[in-house]
């Protein structure tokens, strides 16, 4: 079991899992560890295979700032230097890059398990990871559904958790996530939407917003057009917005989803609560694909990752854009510091 010798450090801690080794995760992890801004004010502990990281650094043309330890060694941080926990579980030549393989999914899942366990033990304030590949992870663990379910099962967590997509000046939350579109309307209830608003308000405050302004997107075209296109917006969303306002949440809506992001991008709102996955994802990725971050909120600690995928098509080419990954680490650092201050 890993131990840490600086649990009393005032510096916030991030546990970073290296994602799918067959994609762009190795080079993005290397770029993160070569960025002084990432390790300057935060204790970063990385989990993965040193050989995979070294290959990623060679592809990216960078020199990571880190110290390597074994899986059972003490973890001691020094300012400006990450600690890389070498699990030694996959040699670079044992699998081809750019392919969906069980071995690649298995090591990514183990890296994630280790990072989450590190946070559970109180050794990190936030968990982060570079891109996973869900198909590869399902080959290794057929019951794998998504990161929210995986984390909840690992923690034995039965509370409310949700996924957020984040750009530098705009958040997107959603009431439903990885479900068929045919089931969405039946899942839009007073309780589920209220839960979404509460989680969004709490997560945004945790990241530094004093009083986040949240717009609620309508489920139906033109917000139902007075009931002509469905009554969910009138019968469910309007009462939820009124109740949330009474509880001190700064929210408005429901607004037609084809214009609400235009208003938010102009600065009227800090975040948008959408009703289903692509209602917000399409807008957010059009606005800032290379900057977007995914946050899992509601758990005992936040979990963050770049919003894009493992990009098998450009693996080992050294052209993966690090913007979203660096944004994820910035948000992780900000939330870790906020949580440290709250505990203090």
FITORPA-744050 format. One line per 5 residues: for each residue x, y, z of C-alpha. Coordinates in steps of 0.02 Angstrom, whole numbers, padded with zeros to 5 digits. Each point is the difference from the previous one (the first is absolute). Layout:
N
X/Y/Z  ...;
% end
This chain:
344
00000/00000/00000  00067/00172/-00046  00042/00117/00142  00028/00187/00000  00120/00096/00108;
-00074/00173/-00025  -00184/-00021/00042  00013/00160/00101  00055/00100/-00152  -00104/00157/-00027;
00016/-00025/-00188  -00155/-00073/-00086  00021/-00173/-00074  -00054/-00076/-00166  00003/-00186/-00040;
00022/-00018/-00189  -00035/-00164/-00090  00082/-00022/-00169  -00137/-00047/-00123  -00006/-00121/-00145;
00179/-00043/-00053  -00057/-00037/-00179  -00059/00180/-00026  00064/00175/00034  -00003/-00016/00191;
00188/-00037/00017  00056/00155/-00093  -00129/00110/00087  00056/-00066/00170  00179/00039/-00047;
-00047/00177/-00053  -00090/00028/00165  00153/-00056/00099  00114/00113/-00102  -00106/00155/00038;
00068/00099/00147  -00171/00077/00032  -00074/-00171/00041  00125/-00049/00135  00046/00172/00067;
-00141/00014/00127  -00070/-00176/00005  00061/-00172/00055  -00032/-00113/-00150  00009/-00189/00017;
-00010/-00096/-00164  -00045/-00184/-00021  00054/-00100/-00152  00144/-00092/-00082  00163/00098/-00009;
00042/-00077/-00170  -00165/00059/-00075  00029/00175/00071  00176/00005/-00070  -00066/-00047/-00171;
-00129/00138/00013  00134/00125/00048  00103/-00050/-00151  -00150/00020/-00115  -00041/00170/00076;
00181/00057/00003  -00005/00053/00183  00092/-00041/00161  -00121/-00034/00146  00042/00076/00169;
-00024/-00150/00113  00076/-00125/00119  -00038/-00185/-00026  -00046/-00116/00143  -00061/-00179/00009;
-00178/-00052/00043  00047/-00035/00181  00120/00145/00028  -00035/00156/00105  -00067/00150/-00097;
00092/00160/00047  -00032/00157/-00101  00116/00145/-00033  -00061/00165/-00076  00013/00001/-00189;
00013/-00188/-00015  -00133/-00134/-00022  00014/-00175/00070  -00028/-00139/-00128  -00054/-00167/00075;
00066/-00131/-00121  -00120/-00147/00000  00102/-00092/-00132  -00151/-00086/-00074  00017/00021/-00190;
00153/00006/-00110  -00011/00117/-00153  00037/-00138/-00126  -00135/-00116/00066  -00145/00084/-00092;
-00024/00107/-00157  -00050/00182/00019  -00164/00058/-00075  -00093/-00163/00030  -00137/-00048/00122;
00078/-00136/00107  -00041/-00084/00165  00177/00026/00068  -00007/00188/-00030  -00170/00014/00083;
00058/-00103/00148  00151/00108/00042  -00101/00161/-00018  -00129/-00069/00120  00134/-00051/00125;
00077/00174/-00009  -00171/00073/00038  -00029/-00118/00145  00167/00048/00076  -00034/00187/-00017;
-00173/-00014/00078  00068/-00107/00143  00134/00131/00030  -00134/00134/00020  -00110/-00113/00107;
00148/-00020/00118  00008/00189/00019  00161/00018/-00101  -00074/00108/-00138  -00140/00128/-00008;
-00049/-00029/-00182  00018/-00144/-00125  00041/00034/-00183  00037/-00109/-00151  00055/00017/-00180;
-00120/-00073/-00129  -00066/-00177/00021  -00077/-00107/-00136  -00166/-00072/00058  00000/-00141/-00128;
00171/-00061/00057  -00052/00012/00181  -00156/-00105/-00034  00110/-00135/-00078  00093/-00008/00165;
-00153/00024/00110  -00161/-00045/-00094  -00110/00078/00135  00083/00170/-00025  -00132/00132/-00042;
00082/00169/00025  00111/00093/00121  -00142/00052/00114  -00063/-00178/00025  00178/-00067/00017;
00045/00128/00133  -00164/-00025/00094  00026/-00189/00002  00179/00016/00059  -00049/00121/00140;
-00161/-00089/00047  -00079/00170/-00032  -00190/00011/-00004  -00022/00189/-00005  -00030/00115/-00148;
00142/00028/-00123  00001/00086/-00169  00111/00043/-00147  00044/00179/-00045  00084/00069/-00156;
00104/00155/00029  00077/00135/-00110  00101/00144/00074  -00155/00110/00023  -00146/-00119/-00021;
-00064/-00157/00087  -00123/-00128/-00066  -00090/-00126/00111  -00133/-00125/-00048  -00145/-00088/00083;
00020/-00163/-00098  00160/-00064/-00076  00039/-00168/-00082  -00178/-00058/-00032  -00097/-00029/-00163;
-00088/00154/-00064  -00163/-00098/00004  00009/-00003/00191  00045/00181/00032  -00175/00075/00021;
-00049/-00129/00131  00155/00043/00102  -00037/00187/00007  -00086/00017/00168  -00006/00133/00135;
00123/-00099/00106  00127/-00037/-00137  00004/00179/-00064  00012/00070/00177  00142/-00119/00036;
00088/00062/-00157  -00019/00182/00052  00063/-00032/00176  00150/-00098/-00061  00042/00133/-00129;
-00012/00140/00126  00107/-00095/00126  00133/-00052/-00126  00017/00174/-00073  00016/00076/00174;
00132/-00132/00040  00100/00057/-00152  -00002/00183/00050  -00167/00076/-00055  -00075/00101/00143;
-00176/-00005/-00072  -00010/-00090/-00168  -00136/00054/-00122  -00081/-00154/-00075  -00114/-00008/-00152;
-00118/-00150/-00016  -00020/-00064/-00178  -00173/-00055/-00054  -00031/-00181/-00047  -00113/00035/-00149;
00019/00111/-00155  -00041/00183/00039  -00019/-00047/00184  -00156/-00097/-00045  -00084/00146/-00091;
-00130/00023/00136  -00036/-00187/00009  -00017/-00030/-00187  00164/-00099/-00005  -00009/-00084/00170;
-00038/00054/00177  00160/-00050/00093  00067/00178/-00005  -00160/00069/00076  -00045/-00139/00121;
00174/-00050/00059  00136/00128/-00041  -00091/00160/00046  -00046/-00062/00176  00178/-00064/00027;
00076/00168/-00047  -00119/00090/00120  00041/-00120/00142  00187/00012/-00030  -00008/00189/00003;
-00088/-00009/00168  00148/-00102/00063  00125/00132/-00052  00058/-00074/-00166  00020/00133/-00135;
-00089/-00083/-00145  -00114/00051/-00143  -00100/-00091/-00133  -00047/-00111/-00080  00071/00079/-00159;
-00004/-00075/-00175  00157/-00103/-00019  00039/00070/-00173  00034/00173/00074  00047/-00027/00182;
00185/-00030/-00039  00005/00158/-00105  -00057/00098/00152  00119/-00091/00116  00147/00029/-00115;
-00039/00186/00001  00019/-00001/00189  -00181/-00005/00062  00030/-00166/00088  00147/-00095/00074;
-00073/-00171/-00033  -00139/-00091/-00091  -00095/-00151/00066  -00056/-00105/-00149  -00120/-00146/00001;
00102/-00128/-00097  00176/-00039/-00059  00013/00071/-00175  -00109/00151/00037  00150/00076/00086;
00146/-00100/-00067  -00023/00057/-00180  -00005/00182/00051  00149/-00012/00117  00110/-00092/-00124;
-00042/00122/-00139  00046/00144/00114  00164/-00073/00063  00043/-00179/-00045  00186/00019/00040;
-00033/00083/00168  -00144/-00100/00074  00012/-00090/00167  -00114/-00133/00075  -00031/00004/00187;
-00085/-00134/00104  -00081/00088/00147  -00098/-00061/00151  00129/-00128/00059  00103/00027/00159;
00133/00078/-00114  -00009/00071/-00178  00064/-00097/-00151  00055/00090/-00158  00060/-00044/-00175;
00010/00080/-00173  -00169/-00010/-00087  00071/-00077/-00159  00039/-00183/-00025  00152/-00110/-00023;
00024/00051/-00185  00071/-00164/-00065  00015/00077/-00174  00140/00118/00054  00086/-00109/00130;
00191/00010/00001  00002/00146/-00123  00043/00135/00125  -00140/00115/-00056  -00128/-00023/00140;
-00055/00172/00062  00033/00015/00188  -00123/00143/00031  -00142/-00101/00076  00118/-00104/00107;
00087/00153/00069  -00169/00081/00034  -00053/-00157/00093  00155/00011/00110  -00031/00185/00033;
-00178/-00035/00054  00060/-00147/00105  00127/00111/00086  -00128/00137/00032  -00126/-00122/00073;
00134/-00088/00103  00054/00167/00074  -00181/00048/00034  -00031/-00163/00091  00160/00022/00103;
-00057/00174/00051  -00173/-00063/00047  00072/-00136/00110  00118/00123/00082;
% end
